[in-house]
Amino acid sequence: MLEFGLSTQELVIGLGVVVVAAALQGSIGFGLAVLSVPILTFIDPVFTPIPVLILSLLVGAATLARERTDLDLEGLGWVIAGRVPGALVGAWVLSIATERALGIVIGVIVLLAVAVLSAGFDVRLSRGSRVLAGLISGFSGTSSGIGGPPIALLYGRQKGPVVRSTLGAIFTIGITINLIILTAVGVLTSTDIAVAGLLSPAMVLGFLVSGRLRPHVDGERVRVGILVVSSLAAVSLLVRSLAG
């Protein structure tokens, strides 16, 4: 057995999952947590949710640095304004609610949003929509480790570089806030940081792979990717919660 009670097989599978998930997030702007949290939780709960939050922060910062010239700076502040109270509520709910109830609520919310957008309804990028998306993202990100879908759905009609850079900035700032709050309430531990460090080489490799993929991901492909990955997030949360 390796550190944290992990077997060699569990560690290798976990590293492989993170490579693929980081490549996905680097390509469409989000998805590391969506793809990896359900699988990593099944392998060993020590991998989630906080270590994945830390990895998402690192990928978000790297994405922002790579495509910073396309950042939606005007909307960023309003999303973060919503994400702060959302994160506070999420941390509080995480301390009192069951994981099963949280998963069901968040899964249903995301599926409803996907259904609305798939039906052809567009969400206008306004002050109110950005604040609301930030609020939901802060809540779901802090309580379940999956905070990307609400914001990705909001920006689904934008060009690939805009989506990736804006989500990168939001994740960088928002997850930093989440981690500060989780530290303040005593949820984040040294084990979480150590596990994130153990997985970080796989995250770096996945992000480098995304550099080759992103020129092929733009326009309608970004929108379809966001809808598919958001649906995957919702379904995986519901299955995991209902089964538990």
Wavefront OBJ file of the C-alpha trace (Angstrom):
o trace
v 0.000 0.000 0.000
v 1.135 3.521 -0.825
v 0.584 6.756 1.077
v -2.996 7.495 2.284
v -3.780 3.769 2.039
v -3.882 3.834 -1.758
v -2.802 0.827 -3.776
v -0.552 1.246 -6.807
v -3.490 0.391 -9.066
v -5.742 3.017 -7.459
v -3.059 5.686 -7.807
v -2.351 4.871 -11.459
v -6.061 4.945 -12.339
v -6.501 8.190 -10.420
v -3.599 9.821 -12.253
v -5.009 8.685 -15.602
v -8.427 10.144 -14.787
v -6.863 13.495 -13.875
v -4.878 13.630 -17.145
v -8.065 13.196 -19.203
v -10.108 15.552 -17.006
v -7.479 18.317 -17.109
v -7.250 17.991 -20.903
v -11.036 18.382 -21.072
v -11.041 21.514 -18.916
v -8.172 23.052 -20.837
v -10.089 22.449 -24.088
v -13.614 23.707 -23.301
v -13.036 25.758 -20.142
v -14.327 23.400 -17.460
v -14.846 19.726 -16.767
v -12.005 18.587 -14.516
v -14.292 18.199 -11.513
v -17.269 17.052 -13.595
v -15.377 14.115 -15.041
v -13.038 13.240 -12.208
v -15.084 13.641 -9.005
v -17.525 10.728 -9.604
v -14.758 8.362 -10.756
v -12.196 9.369 -8.130
v -14.786 9.125 -5.360
v -15.527 5.574 -6.470
v -11.804 4.703 -6.485
v -11.125 6.243 -3.060
v -12.909 9.155 -1.310
v -9.523 10.588 -0.250
v -9.222 12.001 -3.782
v -12.301 14.252 -3.471
v -13.759 16.837 -3.276
v -11.176 19.298 -1.954
v -8.085 17.910 -3.752
v -10.010 18.232 -7.022
v -10.939 21.814 -6.107
v -7.239 22.591 -5.686
v -6.405 21.040 -9.075
v -9.263 22.980 -10.689
v -7.802 26.186 -9.267
v -4.416 25.418 -10.822
v -5.870 24.552 -14.240
v -8.064 27.651 -14.122
v -5.066 29.882 -13.413
v -3.061 28.257 -16.212
v -5.953 28.658 -18.671
v -6.375 32.316 -17.753
v -2.668 32.963 -18.280
v -2.767 31.248 -21.673
v -5.839 33.094 -23.052
v -6.014 36.231 -20.900
v -6.519 38.600 -23.858
v -10.051 37.201 -24.436
v -11.233 37.603 -20.846
v -14.750 39.029 -20.257
v -13.448 41.462 -17.654
v -16.745 43.387 -17.431
v -18.744 40.347 -16.359
v -16.105 38.816 -14.112
v -16.825 41.069 -11.151
v -20.547 40.325 -11.155
v -19.997 36.558 -11.282
v -17.580 36.749 -8.353
v -20.050 38.984 -6.471
v -22.540 36.128 -6.676
v -19.999 33.392 -6.015
v -18.914 34.735 -2.601
v -22.308 34.413 -0.854
v -22.929 31.185 -2.769
v -19.695 29.728 -1.381
v -20.634 30.787 2.156
v -24.010 29.080 1.867
v -22.367 26.022 0.306
v -19.863 25.705 3.163
v -22.652 26.011 5.721
v -24.837 23.458 3.953
v -21.852 21.109 3.581
v -21.460 21.116 7.345
v -25.094 20.176 8.075
v -26.618 18.455 5.041
v -26.084 14.959 3.716
v -24.044 14.445 0.549
v -27.027 12.587 -0.921
v -29.407 15.540 -0.559
v -26.854 17.989 -1.957
v -26.157 15.818 -4.975
v -29.828 15.488 -5.823
v -30.527 19.225 -5.550
v -27.495 20.282 -7.602
v -28.041 17.552 -10.209
v -31.640 18.597 -10.779
v -30.706 22.291 -11.086
v -28.036 21.589 -13.716
v -30.279 19.236 -15.714
v -33.034 21.844 -15.801
v -30.561 24.448 -17.075
v -29.307 22.069 -19.785
v -32.888 21.306 -20.846
v -33.747 25.001 -21.154
v -30.659 25.826 -23.227
v -30.982 22.696 -25.389
v -34.528 23.767 -26.250
v -33.145 26.906 -27.869
v -33.578 29.428 -25.069
v -30.604 31.739 -24.693
v -29.609 33.349 -21.423
v -28.660 36.979 -21.954
v -25.335 38.021 -20.474
v -26.536 40.640 -18.003
v -25.610 41.774 -14.528
v -28.385 39.686 -13.005
v -27.652 36.493 -14.951
v -23.967 36.701 -14.084
v -24.656 37.190 -10.359
v -27.149 34.305 -10.340
v -24.749 31.979 -12.165
v -22.003 32.926 -9.704
v -24.316 32.287 -6.744
v -25.259 28.803 -7.948
v -21.677 28.017 -8.934
v -20.311 29.071 -5.554
v -22.876 26.936 -3.768
v -22.413 23.821 -5.893
v -18.631 24.173 -6.127
v -18.151 24.425 -2.367
v -20.657 21.738 -1.429
v -19.912 19.151 -4.120
v -16.663 20.166 -5.862
v -18.552 20.706 -9.151
v -19.068 24.417 -9.786
v -18.370 24.792 -13.499
v -21.697 23.959 -15.214
v -23.750 27.028 -14.118
v -21.154 29.487 -15.442
v -20.249 27.429 -18.505
v -23.917 27.274 -19.482
v -24.169 31.048 -19.116
v -21.249 31.580 -21.522
v -22.185 28.746 -23.877
v -22.823 31.032 -26.881
v -19.476 32.811 -26.641
v -16.316 31.971 -28.595
v -13.991 29.290 -27.243
v -11.186 31.610 -26.055
v -13.729 33.862 -24.275
v -15.306 30.878 -22.530
v -11.993 29.360 -21.486
v -10.335 32.565 -20.273
v -13.395 33.857 -18.420
v -14.059 30.524 -16.736
v -10.358 30.325 -15.897
v -10.500 33.697 -14.142
v -13.719 32.828 -12.332
v -12.306 29.503 -11.135
v -9.032 31.119 -10.041
v -10.756 33.737 -7.910
v -13.821 31.713 -6.924
v -12.038 28.536 -5.857
v -9.506 30.571 -3.895
v -12.469 32.031 -1.983
v -13.924 28.543 -1.551
v -10.661 27.186 -0.125
v -10.302 30.117 2.274
v -13.820 29.503 3.562
v -13.265 25.741 3.839
v -10.060 26.423 5.778
v -11.866 28.860 8.084
v -14.565 26.320 8.941
v -11.987 23.579 9.500
v -12.911 21.375 6.527
v -9.698 21.653 4.476
v -6.883 19.463 5.859
v -3.198 18.830 5.207
v -4.189 15.477 3.683
v -6.253 17.282 1.035
v -3.242 19.393 0.094
v -0.937 16.359 0.002
v -3.332 14.388 -2.228
v -3.629 17.352 -4.604
v 0.158 17.465 -4.776
v 0.254 13.765 -5.559
v -2.137 14.269 -8.493
v -0.672 17.545 -9.768
v 1.826 16.040 -12.283
v -1.112 14.370 -14.057
v -2.957 17.699 -14.061
v 0.025 19.432 -15.708
v 0.263 16.724 -18.380
v -3.462 16.982 -19.155
v -3.277 20.750 -19.471
v -0.356 20.478 -21.893
v -2.374 18.022 -23.988
v -5.263 20.515 -24.110
v -2.980 22.963 -25.913
v -3.100 20.672 -28.934
v -6.864 20.187 -28.686
v -8.190 23.724 -28.178
v -7.700 24.993 -31.783
v -10.323 22.417 -32.785
v -12.804 23.431 -30.064
v -14.696 26.636 -30.836
v -18.131 27.985 -31.736
v -20.861 25.342 -31.775
v -18.408 22.681 -30.642
v -17.881 24.597 -27.403
v -21.632 24.867 -26.861
v -22.220 21.173 -27.539
v -19.287 20.238 -25.316
v -20.633 22.373 -22.480
v -24.121 20.847 -22.753
v -22.771 17.294 -22.886
v -20.341 17.708 -19.993
v -22.927 19.564 -17.895
v -25.410 16.748 -18.477
v -22.743 14.228 -17.494
v -22.132 16.192 -14.294
v -25.804 16.267 -13.373
v -26.449 12.620 -14.152
v -23.340 11.437 -12.302
v -24.329 13.457 -9.232
v -27.867 12.093 -9.294
v -26.742 8.494 -9.748
v -24.144 8.780 -7.019
v -26.590 10.463 -4.630
v -29.540 8.161 -5.274
v -27.348 5.073 -5.015
v -25.927 6.291 -1.732
l 1 2 3 4 5 6 7 8 9 10 11 12 13 14 15 16 17 18 19 20 21 22 23 24 25 26 27 28 29 30 31 32 33 34 35 36 37 38 39 40 41 42 43 44 45 46 47 48 49 50 51 52 53 54 55 56 57 58 59 60 61 62 63 64 65 66 67 68 69 70 71 72 73 74 75 76 77 78 79 80 81 82 83 84 85 86 87 88 89 90 91 92 93 94 95 96 97 98 99 100 101 102 103 104 105 106 107 108 109 110 111 112 113 114 115 116 117 118 119 120 121 122 123 124 125 126 127 128 129 130 131 132 133 134 135 136 137 138 139 140 141 142 143 144 145 146 147 148 149 150 151 152 153 154 155 156 157 158 159 160 161 162 163 164 165 166 167 168 169 170 171 172 173 174 175 176 177 178 179 180 181 182 183 184 185 186 187 188 189 190 191 192 193 194 195 196 197 198 199 200 201 202 203 204 205 206 207 208 209 210 211 212 213 214 215 216 217 218 219 220 221 222 223 224 225 226 227 228 229 230 231 232 233 234 235 236 237 238 239 240 241 242 243 244
